[in-house]
């Protein structure tokens, strides 16, 4: 299994890049969001990868973070979601956006991805809502992939940053320590993060607690 590639970009397509790894070229399919964040031709790049194996097809899919790769794996496990639909969802929402949408059971946001209908979007939310808390926590802990020493004469790779992912993970952990369940904590943090873009941990905790407070 090919889990990571580090090399230089030889070519950029509309939905893939060709990465030269010490003289061997790998075609790696990526989402629109990931493609926009990658460096130009001739520059160093490193991607986590997932290999799709079919009887008549081998395809590599690339991701800038382990969280994005893990969401791809989970999405592919939902009936009716293939690689194309998974990449469309990740390209539309990003990994943190997928976490928030599923935590909030917002299937409408999932449906916004090209080629994803309402029934499939609802199925994604229903089957994966239990995974959202762990994925939100993973967003704060998982590092971005780095080209490191894998490339001869390495140059800096511009990483794809995720907005306040660490703060969301810390807020989620804090709410868990206060006794809130993973599902309700994830929903509250997701709502707070959506309403307070780029907020620090303390702000997210305070806003999430407001949403968790008994009504009336």
C-alpha positions in Angstrom: 0.0 0.0 0.0 1.3 3.4 -0.9 0.6 5.7 2.1 2.7 8.8 1.3 4.5 10.3 -1.6 7.1 13.1 -1.6 8.7 14.5 -4.7 8.3 17.3 -7.2 5.3 18.2 -9.3 5.8 17.5 -13.0 2.3 18.4 -14.1 -0.9 19.8 -12.8 -4.2 18.7 -14.3 -7.7 19.7 -13.5 -8.2 16.9 -10.9 -4.8 15.4 -10.5 -1.0 16.0 -10.4 1.9 14.1 -11.7 4.6 13.7 -8.9 8.1 12.8 -9.8 9.6 10.7 -6.9 13.3 10.1 -7.8 12.6 9.5 -11.4 9.3 7.6 -11.1 6.1 9.5 -11.9 2.9 9.0 -9.9 -0.5 10.3 -11.1 -2.3 11.4 -7.9 -6.0 12.5 -8.0 -6.8 15.3 -5.6 -9.9 17.4 -4.7 -10.3 21.0 -6.1 -9.5 22.4 -2.7 -6.3 20.4 -2.3 -5.2 21.2 -5.9 -5.6 24.9 -5.3 -3.4 24.6 -2.2 -0.5 22.7 -3.9 2.6 24.4 -5.1 3.5 25.0 -8.7 5.2 22.7 -11.3 8.8 22.0 -10.3 8.2 22.6 -6.6 8.4 20.0 -3.8 5.3 18.4 -2.5 4.3 15.7 -0.1 0.9 14.0 0.1 -0.7 11.3 2.1 -2.2 8.8 -0.4 -4.9 6.1 -0.6 -4.8 3.5 -3.3 -8.0 2.4 -4.9 -7.7 -1.1 -6.4 -10.3 -2.5 -8.8 -10.1 -5.3 -11.3 -9.3 -3.0 -14.2 -8.1 0.1 -12.4 -5.5 1.4 -9.9 -5.9 5.0 -8.8 -4.0 7.0 -6.2 -5.8 9.7 -4.3 -3.8 12.4 -2.4 -4.5 14.4 0.8 -2.6 17.1 2.6 -3.6 15.9 6.1 -4.3 12.5 7.7 -7.7 13.9 8.7 -8.7 14.4 5.1 -7.4 10.9 4.2 -9.4 9.3 7.0 -12.6 11.1 6.0 -12.1 9.8 2.5 -11.8 6.3 3.9 -14.9 6.7 6.0 -16.9 8.3 3.1 -15.9 5.5 0.8 -17.4 3.1 3.3 -20.9 4.6 2.9 -23.1 2.8 0.3 -23.5 4.9 -2.8 -20.3 6.9 -2.2 -17.5 6.2 -4.6 -14.1 7.9 -4.9 -15.5 10.7 -7.1 -18.3 11.6 -4.7 -15.9 11.5 -1.7 -13.5 13.8 -3.4 -16.4 16.1 -4.3 -17.5 16.3 -0.7 -14.0 17.0 0.6 -13.4 19.5 -2.2 -16.6 21.4 -1.4 -16.4 21.3 2.5 -12.8 20.5 3.4 -12.2 17.9 6.2 -13.1 20.3 9.0 -16.3 21.3 7.1 -17.2 17.6 6.7 -16.7 17.2 10.5 -19.0 20.1 11.3 -21.7 19.2 8.8 -21.9 15.6 10.0 -21.7 16.6 13.7 -24.6 19.0 13.1 -26.5 16.5 11.0 -26.5 19.1 8.3 -27.0 16.9 5.2 -27.8 19.9 3.2 -24.2 21.0 3.2 -23.1 17.5 2.2 -25.7 17.7 -0.7 -24.0 20.8 -1.9 -21.1 18.7 -3.3 -21.5 18.0 -7.1 -23.1 14.7 -7.8 -24.4 14.1 -4.3 -28.1 13.8 -4.0 -30.3 14.2 -0.9 -30.7 10.5 -0.1 -27.0 9.9 -0.3 -26.3 13.0 1.8 -28.7 11.9 4.5 -27.1 8.4 4.5 -23.6 9.9 4.9 -24.8 11.9 8.0 -26.7 9.0 9.5 -23.9 6.5 9.1 -21.0 8.8 10.1 -22.4 11.1 12.7 -20.8 8.9 15.4 -17.4 9.4 13.8 -17.4 13.2 13.9 -16.2 13.8 17.5 -13.1 11.7 17.0 -12.4 13.3 13.7 -12.7 16.8 15.2 -10.3 15.8 17.9 -7.9 14.4 15.3 -8.0 17.7 13.4 -6.2 19.3 16.3 -3.6 16.6 16.8 -2.7 15.4 13.3 0.2 17.2 11.6 0.2 18.3 8.0 2.3 16.2 5.7 5.8 17.6 5.1 8.1 16.9 2.2 11.0 16.7 4.7 14.1 14.8 3.6 12.2 12.7 1.1 13.1 15.0 -1.7 16.6 15.7 -3.1 17.5 19.3 -2.5 14.1 19.9 -0.7 12.4 23.2 -0.9 9.7 24.4 1.4 6.1 23.2 0.8 3.2 25.5 1.4 0.9 23.6 3.7 -2.9 23.7 3.5 -3.9 25.3 6.8 -7.1 24.4 8.6 -8.9 27.2 10.5 -8.7 26.9 14.3 -8.8 23.0 14.1 -6.6 22.8 17.2 -8.9 25.1 19.1 -11.9 23.0 18.2 -10.2 19.8 19.3 -9.2 21.4 22.6 -12.8 22.7 23.2 -14.2 19.2 22.4 -11.8 17.7 24.9 -12.7 20.2 27.6 -16.4 19.6 27.2 -15.8 15.9 27.4 -14.0 16.4 30.7 -17.0 18.3 31.9 -19.1 15.3 31.3 -20.8 16.1 28.0 -21.3 13.3 25.6 -19.2 13.2 22.4 -22.2 13.8 20.1 -23.7 16.8 21.9 -20.2 18.3 22.5 -19.3 17.9 18.8 -22.5 19.6 17.7 -22.0 22.5 20.1 -18.4 23.0 19.1 -19.2 22.8 15.5 -22.0 25.5 15.9 -19.7 27.7 17.9 -16.8 27.4 15.4 -19.2 28.2 12.5 -20.4 31.3 14.2 -17.0 32.4 15.5 -14.5 31.9 12.6 -10.9 31.6 13.9 -11.9 31.8 17.5 -9.6 30.7 20.3 -10.3 27.7 22.5 -11.7 29.7 25.4 -14.2 31.4 23.1 -15.3 28.2 21.6 -15.8 26.6 25.0 -17.8 29.5 26.2 -20.0 29.6 23.1 -20.5 25.9 23.1 -21.6 25.9 26.7 -24.2 28.5 25.9 -25.6 26.1 23.3 -25.5 23.2 25.7 -27.2 25.1 28.5 -30.8 24.0 29.3 -33.4 26.0 27.4 -36.1 27.8 29.2 
